[in-house]
Amino acid sequence: MKDIVEKLKQQEQRMAQEKGPFDLFALFLREDAPDKWDLLVAAEWIEQDKQEVLKYISTALQEVLIPDELLKLSRIVIIDENNPALDAFQKAVNIEHGITEIRDSNFFGLQIKHVYLVTSRKRNNEKKSKTRGKA
């Protein structure tokens, strides 16, 4: 799994350079989904066109992962920037373009068996509050 995470880390950095920084980029292995990983992402630029972003990220993953590695991924989950759980997660863990592992925790209301965290960064509060004010 570490090879996959390293490839994802490289793609996360490339996508961040092209589109803008991620606030969350992590692989989650849910307790109820053995051997199927979810890629959780959050970024200000994702909010503009989620369908297009899903295609963009999927294509980026297909560029670096072989078919057997792709089969380990269940789905890409976009976390809303205004989700209070995202804020709590970012307060707990702060990393950018690295790899941190977390085991047996509860995040976003789900029991998580294993997490590979590439980026979890809290953006400037002023920027976030301006974003929250928009409808």
Helices and strands as residue ranges (DSSP letters): H 2-19, E 24-30, E 37-42, G 44-48, H 50-64, H 67-70, E 73-78, H 84-92, E 100-107, E 110-120, H 125-133
